[in-house]
């Protein structure tokens, strides 16, 4: 029987190869950043398996069955992301508190890498969405191991649990990355980045799987990238 982490390793390596192409032929800076992210997620996975010498709390897939149900959860998570973002923006930037503007702001986090729209779509819509989700899921488990934090549905349901505090901190780190490495200074867009990672990590902790959150991230990035690349002018930003 295949080990629960083998699929995650295979998918990460596939994304690594694509990002290596991006770093070599398209955008050296962003390509190298995400190559390091991919390597970091693999290192954290190995640490979880070896140094902590324990069964992983979080895997790519824990429950049996195909991916359709996980994809549906991912789609549902994307809908929740849109609705939550609109609600949050009503307090931060009322002018952007609508679905069209939210999608436009998501597109603002995916700058063009090259003249090839397909390359941009595959990079931001799939590879980067996958790598970001996996790395932050691995960071969640790593710090949960270090500080002996319980990753369970019970902890997710407790708003002020140590797990929820850790999730908020990691979501803020995700925002900081977009602020510094990506140069994103748009406050409404940064708010959406925070909401997205918070929902992603809650999904990871709730299901103790990465795939639902990864599919949500892929849905969000792919739709935003497609609208930005192929339907310029359709969004209200």
C-alpha positions in Angstrom: 0.0 0.0 0.0 1.3 3.5 -0.9 2.5 5.6 2.0 0.2 8.6 2.6 2.9 11.1 1.8 4.0 9.6 -1.5 1.4 11.4 -3.6 2.3 14.7 -2.0 6.0 14.1 -2.9 5.2 13.2 -6.5 3.0 16.3 -7.0 5.5 18.5 -5.4 8.3 17.2 -7.6 6.1 17.8 -10.7 5.5 21.4 -9.6 9.2 21.7 -8.8 10.2 20.7 -12.4 7.7 23.2 -13.9 9.0 26.0 -11.6 12.5 25.1 -12.6 11.5 25.8 -16.1 9.9 29.1 -15.0 13.0 30.1 -13.1 15.3 29.3 -16.1 13.2 30.7 -18.9 10.6 33.1 -17.6 11.1 34.9 -14.3 14.2 34.1 -12.3 13.2 35.8 -9.1 9.7 34.4 -8.6 10.7 31.0 -10.0 13.6 30.7 -7.5 11.3 31.8 -4.6 8.8 29.0 -5.3 11.6 26.5 -6.0 12.7 27.2 -2.4 9.1 26.9 -1.3 8.8 23.5 -2.9 12.1 22.3 -1.3 11.0 23.7 2.0 7.8 21.8 2.0 9.7 18.5 1.2 12.2 19.3 4.0 9.3 19.9 6.5 7.7 16.7 5.4 10.9 14.7 5.9 11.3 16.3 9.4 7.8 15.3 10.3 8.4 11.7 9.3 11.9 11.3 10.7 13.0 13.7 13.4 9.6 13.9 15.1 9.3 10.2 14.4 5.5 10.2 14.3 2.6 9.5 12.1 1.7 12.6 10.1 -1.4 14.4 11.3 -1.8 16.0 7.9 -1.4 14.2 4.6 -2.4 14.9 1.0 -5.3 12.3 1.3 -6.3 10.5 4.5 -9.8 9.3 3.7 -10.3 6.7 1.0 -12.0 7.4 -2.3 -11.5 9.6 -5.3 -10.9 13.3 -5.5 -14.4 14.4 -6.7 -15.7 15.0 -3.1 -12.5 16.9 -2.2 -12.8 19.0 -5.3 -16.4 19.9 -4.4 -15.2 20.9 -0.9 -12.5 23.0 -2.6 -15.1 24.7 -4.8 -17.3 25.3 -1.7 -14.3 26.8 0.0 -13.8 29.1 -2.9 -17.4 30.3 -2.7 -16.9 30.8 1.1 -13.7 32.8 0.3 -15.6 35.1 -2.1 -18.4 35.7 0.4 -16.1 36.2 3.4 -13.9 38.6 1.4 -16.9 40.7 0.4 -17.9 40.9 4.1 -14.4 41.8 5.3 -14.0 44.4 2.6 -17.2 46.1 3.7 -15.2 47.2 6.7 -11.9 47.9 5.0 -12.8 49.2 1.6 -16.5 49.4 0.9 -15.9 50.3 -2.8 -14.4 46.8 -3.3 -17.1 44.9 -1.4 -18.5 43.0 -4.4 -17.7 39.7 -6.1 -16.3 41.4 -9.3 -13.9 43.5 -7.3 -12.8 40.6 -5.1 -11.9 38.6 -8.2 -10.1 41.5 -9.6 -8.1 41.9 -6.4 -7.2 38.2 -6.5 -6.0 38.8 -10.0 -3.8 41.6 -8.7 -1.8 39.0 -6.7 -0.9 37.2 -9.9 1.3 39.5 -12.0 2.2 38.4 -15.6 5.4 36.3 -15.8 5.8 36.2 -19.5 4.0 36.8 -22.8 2.6 33.3 -22.8 -0.8 33.4 -21.1 -1.0 29.6 -20.9 2.3 29.6 -19.0 1.0 32.3 -16.6 -2.2 30.3 -16.1 -0.4 27.0 -15.3 2.2 28.7 -13.1 -0.1 30.8 -10.9 -3.3 28.8 -11.3 -1.9 25.4 -10.5 1.8 25.2 -9.6 2.1 28.2 -7.2 -1.4 27.5 -5.7 -0.3 23.9 -4.9 3.1 24.8 -3.5 1.8 27.6 -1.3 -0.9 25.4 0.1 1.4 22.5 0.8 4.2 24.6 2.3 1.8 26.4 4.7 0.2 23.1 5.6 3.6 21.7 6.4 4.4 24.8 8.5 1.2 24.3 10.4 2.1 20.7 11.3 5.7 21.6 12.0 4.9 24.3 14.6 2.0 22.2 16.0 4.6 19.4 16.6 7.1 21.9 18.2 4.6 23.4 20.5 2.4 20.3 21.0 -0.7 21.8 19.5 -3.6 19.5 18.7 -4.7 19.5 15.1 -8.3 18.3 15.1 -11.8 19.3 14.4 -12.3 20.0 18.1 -9.5 22.6 18.1 -10.9 24.2 14.9 -14.3 24.7 16.5 -12.7 26.5 19.5 -12.1 30.0 18.2 -9.5 30.8 20.8 -7.6 27.5 20.7 -3.9 27.4 20.3 -4.4 25.9 16.8 -6.5 28.9 15.7 -3.9 31.3 17.1 -1.2 29.4 15.1 -3.4 29.6 11.9 -3.8 33.3 12.3 -0.1 33.8 12.7 0.7 31.7 9.7 -1.9 33.6 7.6 -0.2 36.9 8.6 3.1 35.4 7.5 1.5 34.6 4.2 0.4 38.3 3.9 3.9 39.4 4.8 5.3 37.3 2.0 3.0 38.9 -0.5 3.9 42.3 0.9 7.6 41.8 0.6 8.5 39.2 -2.0 5.6 40.0 -4.4 5.6 43.7 -3.6 1.8 43.7 -3.1 0.8 46.9 -1.2 -2.9 47.0 -2.0 -4.6 46.8 1.4 -7.9 45.2 0.1 -5.8 42.6 -1.9 -3.7 41.8 1.2 -6.9 41.4 3.2 -8.1 38.8 0.7 -4.7 37.0 0.9 -5.2 36.8 4.7 -8.7 35.4 4.4 -7.7 32.9 1.8 -4.8 31.4 3.9 -6.9 31.4 7.0 -9.7 29.4 5.3 -7.1 27.1 3.7 -5.5 26.2 7.0 -8.8 25.8 8.7 -9.7 23.3 5.9 -6.4 21.5 6.3 -6.8 21.2 10.1 -10.5 20.2 9.8 -10.0 17.4 7.2 -6.4 16.7 8.2 -5.8 16.6 4.5 -4.2 19.1 2.1 -6.1 18.4 -1.1 -9.4 20.3 -0.3 -7.5 23.5 0.5 -5.2 23.0 -2.5 -8.2 22.6 -4.8 -9.7 25.8 -3.3 -6.5 27.7 -3.9 -6.3 26.3 -7.4 -9.9 27.3 -8.2 -9.3 30.8 -6.8 -6.0 31.4 -8.6 -7.1 29.8 -11.9 -10.3 31.9 -12.1 -8.5 35.1 -11.1 -5.7 34.4 -13.5 -8.0 33.5 -16.4 -10.1 36.6 -16.0 -7.0 38.8 -15.6 -5.2 37.3 -18.6 -8.0 36.5 -21.0 -10.8 38.9 -20.0 -9.2 42.2 -19.3 -11.7 44.8 -18.5 -14.4 42.4 -17.2 -13.4 43.0 -13.5 -14.0 46.0 -11.3 -10.8 46.8 -9.4 
